């Protein structure tokens, strides 16, 4: 019985030694604790405007920025929280990879123009583009973004998230 227990202890010790050796060779530090998560720069933590008219003006400025992307005829933007919903009307005949490239470029321009935006949802679907235009018009009239929750649920389903 002692012989079996001794074999088991030797086997466990050897296994533990191999695990520690492999971890050391792989550059792992078992005793190392992760540091605090990186903080976002202060300007990224500031809230976007809550006032519908101010948010509408910012969204209009971002729409112009997105529309300046090569391949885009028109753009519309609606801000909800820290998310920018971007609708793009693309040049005629654009397809596939080129469409995705234009979406990424427009999203990048929007993020660069407003660092407080954490997520950009982009769509080139014309029905969704029209919905976003209706929402943007409502926000410009002073309606709160929260009044369009059902619309946003449908847009989220149809849009491509492009995050940092």
C-alpha positions in Angstrom: 0.0 0.0 0.0 2.8 2.4 0.9 4.5 1.5 -2.3 1.5 2.6 -4.4 1.1 5.8 -2.5 4.8 6.6 -3.0 4.4 6.0 -6.7 1.4 8.2 -6.8 3.2 11.0 -4.9 6.2 10.8 -7.3 3.9 10.8 -10.3 2.0 13.9 -9.0 5.3 15.7 -8.2 6.7 14.9 -11.6 3.5 16.1 -13.3 3.5 19.3 -11.3 7.2 19.8 -12.1 6.4 19.4 -15.9 3.6 21.9 -15.7 5.7 24.5 -13.9 8.6 23.9 -16.4 6.3 24.3 -19.4 4.8 27.4 -18.0 8.2 28.9 -17.4 9.4 28.1 -20.9 6.2 29.5 -22.3 6.8 32.8 -20.5 4.0 32.4 -18.1 4.3 33.8 -14.6 1.8 32.0 -12.3 2.3 34.4 -9.5 1.6 37.4 -11.7 -1.7 39.2 -11.2 -3.3 41.2 -14.0 -3.0 45.0 -13.6 -6.0 47.3 -13.6 -7.9 47.6 -16.9 -6.7 50.4 -19.1 -8.8 53.5 -18.7 -10.2 55.2 -21.7 -8.9 58.7 -22.3 -11.0 61.4 -20.5 -12.6 62.7 -23.7 -13.9 59.2 -24.6 -15.6 59.0 -21.3 -17.6 62.2 -21.7 -21.2 61.7 -22.5 -22.6 62.6 -25.9 -25.2 65.4 -25.8 -28.6 64.4 -24.3 -30.4 67.4 -25.7 -32.1 66.2 -28.9 -31.4 69.3 -30.8 -27.7 69.4 -29.9 -27.5 65.6 -30.6 -29.1 66.3 -33.9 -26.6 69.0 -34.8 -23.7 66.6 -33.9 -25.3 63.8 -35.9 -25.7 66.1 -39.0 -22.0 67.0 -38.7 -21.1 63.3 -38.5 -23.4 62.6 -41.5 -21.4 65.1 -43.6 -18.2 63.5 -42.5 -19.5 60.0 -43.5 -20.8 61.4 -46.8 -17.3 62.7 -47.7 -16.2 59.0 -47.9 -15.4 58.1 -51.5 -18.2 56.0 -52.9 -20.9 57.5 -50.7 -23.7 59.7 -52.2 -25.5 60.6 -49.0 -25.3 59.7 -45.4 -27.5 60.0 -42.3 -26.5 59.5 -38.7 -28.5 59.1 -35.5 -26.8 59.0 -32.1 -28.2 56.8 -29.3 -26.1 56.6 -26.2 -22.5 56.1 -27.3 -23.6 54.4 -30.5 -23.7 56.1 -33.9 -26.2 54.6 -36.4 -24.9 55.4 -39.9 -27.0 54.9 -43.0 -25.1 55.1 -46.3 -26.5 55.7 -49.8 -23.7 54.3 -52.0 -22.8 55.1 -55.6 -24.6 53.0 -58.2 -23.3 49.5 -58.9 -21.1 49.1 -55.8 -21.1 45.5 -54.5 -19.4 43.1 -52.2 -15.9 43.8 -50.9 -16.1 47.4 -52.1 -19.3 48.0 -50.1 -17.7 46.6 -47.0 -14.6 48.7 -47.5 -16.7 51.9 -47.9 -18.6 51.0 -44.7 -15.4 50.5 -42.7 -13.9 53.8 -44.0 -17.1 55.7 -43.2 -17.2 54.2 -39.7 -13.6 55.1 -39.2 -14.2 58.7 -40.2 -17.2 59.0 -37.9 -15.1 57.6 -34.9 -12.2 60.0 -35.7 -14.6 63.0 -35.9 -16.2 62.1 -32.5 -14.0 60.1 -30.1 -16.9 59.7 -27.5 -18.6 57.2 -29.9 -17.9 53.7 -28.8 -19.8 51.7 -31.4 -20.8 52.5 -35.0 -23.6 50.6 -36.7 -23.5 50.9 -40.5 -26.1 50.0 -43.0 -26.4 50.4 -46.8 -29.9 48.9 -46.8 -32.2 51.5 -48.3 -35.2 50.7 -46.1 -33.0 51.1 -43.0 -31.5 54.2 -44.5 -35.0 55.7 -44.8 -35.8 54.7 -41.2 -32.7 56.4 -40.0 -33.6 59.5 -41.9 -37.1 59.5 -40.3 -35.5 59.1 -36.8 -33.0 61.9 -37.5 -35.8 64.2 -38.6 -37.7 63.4 -35.4 -34.7 64.1 -33.2 -34.1 67.4 -35.1 -37.8 68.3 -34.2 -36.9 67.7 -30.5 -38.2 64.1 -30.0 -36.1 62.0 -27.7 -34.1 59.1 -29.2 -35.9 56.8 -26.7 -39.1 57.3 -28.6 -37.7 55.2 -31.4 -36.8 52.0 -29.5 -38.7 49.7 -31.8 -37.0 51.2 -34.8 -33.6 50.8 -33.2 -34.3 47.1 -32.5 -35.0 46.5 -36.1 -32.1 48.6 -37.3 -29.8 46.6 -34.9 -30.9 43.4 -36.5 -30.1 44.7 -40.0 -26.9 46.7 -39.4 -23.2 45.8 -39.3 -21.5 46.7 -36.1 -18.1 48.3 -36.7 -16.3 48.8 -33.4 -13.0 50.1 -32.3 
